[in-house]
């Protein structure tokens, strides 16, 4: 997240510099104060999304349909690394039925970008699961879209691409 913070701070600094020329701006020392709450809000949103992502993975491994139901948006589009496209109901049904059983999801290189009430998360994961009883370990790159509604972040889209 440091890279994200650096980009945001650079953007915030550019905004602060443009505000210095605005009427009513008295000193250079005032400009960073305006950026600090925005940076904190950005970091809070990133943290909240990463916590929701960890809860989603835990719910998948522990077969917790209730938790998944709360984390996934009703209009979810879930694109598996195989190219199969599912909706919220189908994703939960596959997990609850045991058709798709996750034992672990190990993620790395995770980045979160916030755009108001929408966030894009990218990274790598190794999906450890069994499909129809056949064990598999699938390395993927993924992209997720999260949407905040009524103060709660929910997963709107998951798309993964198998890493050869």
C-alpha positions in Angstrom: 0.0 0.0 0.0 3.0 2.3 0.3 3.0 2.8 -3.5 -0.6 3.7 -3.4 0.0 6.2 -0.6 2.9 7.7 -2.5 0.7 8.2 -5.6 -2.1 9.7 -3.5 0.2 12.0 -1.6 1.8 13.2 -4.9 -1.7 13.9 -6.2 -2.7 15.5 -2.9 0.4 17.7 -3.0 -0.5 18.8 -6.5 -3.9 19.7 -5.3 -2.5 21.5 -2.2 -0.2 23.5 -4.4 -3.0 24.7 -6.6 -4.9 25.7 -3.5 -2.0 27.9 -2.4 -2.9 30.4 -5.1 -6.5 30.4 -4.0 -7.8 33.4 -2.1 -7.8 32.8 1.7 -4.8 30.5 1.7 -2.2 32.1 4.1 0.8 29.8 4.3 2.4 26.8 2.8 2.1 25.0 6.2 -1.7 24.9 5.9 -1.7 22.9 2.7 -0.6 19.5 4.1 -3.3 19.7 6.8 -6.0 19.5 4.1 -4.5 16.4 2.6 -4.0 14.5 5.9 -7.7 13.7 6.5 -8.1 12.5 2.8 -5.0 10.2 3.2 -6.4 8.8 6.4 -9.8 8.2 4.8 -8.0 6.5 1.8 -6.0 4.3 4.2 -9.1 3.5 6.3 -11.0 2.4 3.1 -8.0 0.2 2.0 -7.9 -1.4 5.4 -11.6 -2.1 5.4 -11.5 -3.7 2.0 -8.6 -5.9 2.9 -10.4 -7.0 6.1 -13.5 -7.8 4.0 -11.4 -9.7 1.6 -9.8 -11.8 4.4 -13.3 -12.4 5.8 -14.5 -13.6 2.3 -11.6 -16.0 2.0 -12.2 -17.3 5.5 -15.9 -17.8 4.7 -15.1 -19.7 1.5 -12.7 -22.0 3.4 -15.1 -22.5 6.4 -18.1 -22.9 4.1 -19.9 -20.0 5.8 -22.8 -19.2 3.4 -24.2 -16.5 5.7 -20.9 -14.5 5.8 -20.5 -14.9 2.0 -24.1 -13.7 1.6 -23.2 -10.5 3.5 -19.9 -9.9 1.7 -21.0 -10.6 -1.9 -23.2 -8.1 -3.7 -26.5 -9.5 -5.0 -25.4 -8.6 -8.6 -22.0 -10.3 -8.2 -20.2 -11.4 -11.4 -17.6 -14.0 -10.6 -15.3 -15.2 -13.4 -13.3 -18.2 -12.5 -9.8 -18.9 -13.9 -11.5 -21.5 -16.2 -13.6 -18.8 -17.8 -16.8 -20.0 -16.1 -19.0 -17.1 -15.2 -21.2 -17.3 -12.0 -23.5 -15.2 -10.0 -23.7 -14.8 -6.2 -26.2 -17.7 -5.8 -24.2 -20.1 -7.9 -20.9 -19.2 -6.1 -22.4 -19.9 -2.7 -24.2 -23.0 -3.9 -20.9 -24.5 -5.3 -19.2 -23.9 -2.0 -22.0 -25.1 0.3 -22.6 -28.2 -1.8 -18.9 -29.2 -1.7 -18.7 -29.1 -5.5 -15.9 -26.5 -5.0 -14.1 -26.8 -1.7 -11.4 -24.3 -0.8 -8.7 -25.3 1.6 -6.7 -22.1 1.3 -6.2 -18.9 -0.7 -2.7 -17.5 -0.4 -2.5 -13.9 -1.8 0.4 -11.7 -2.5 1.2 -8.5 -4.4 -2.2 -7.1 -3.4 -2.9 -3.5 -4.3 -6.0 -1.5 -3.5 -7.1 1.7 -5.4 -10.0 3.7 -4.1 -12.3 5.7 -6.4 -14.9 7.2 -4.1 -17.3 4.4 -3.2 -15.7 2.0 -5.6 -12.4 0.1 -5.2 -10.2 -2.0 -7.5 -8.1 -4.7 -5.9 -5.4 -6.5 -7.9 -2.9 -9.2 -6.9 -1.8 -12.8 -7.2 -3.3 -15.8 -5.4 -2.7 -19.5 -5.2 -6.1 -21.1 -4.9 -5.9 -24.4 -3.1 -9.2 -26.3 -3.6 -10.9 -29.4 -4.9 -13.4 -29.3 -7.7 -15.7 -32.3 -7.9 -13.4 -34.1 -5.5 -10.3 -33.5 -7.6 -7.5 -31.5 -5.8 -6.0 -28.5 -7.5 -3.6 -25.7 -6.8 -4.1 -22.9 -9.2 -1.9 -19.8 -9.3 -3.8 -16.8 -10.6 -3.7 -13.0 -11.1 -7.0 -11.4 -10.0 -8.9 -8.2 -10.3 -11.8 -7.4 -7.9 -14.2 -4.5 -7.8 -15.7 -3.6 -4.5 -18.6 -1.1 -4.0 -19.4 0.7 -0.8 -23.1 1.1 -0.1 -24.5 2.4 3.2 -21.0 2.4 4.6 -20.4 -1.3 3.8 -17.9 -2.7 1.2 -19.2 -5.6 -0.8 -17.6 -7.6 -3.6 -19.2 -6.8 -7.0 -16.8 -8.6 -9.4 -14.0 -11.2 -9.2 -12.1 -12.1 -12.3 -9.0 -14.4 -12.3 -6.6 -15.4 -14.9 -4.5 -18.6 -14.5 -0.8 -18.1 -14.4 0.9 -20.7 -16.6 
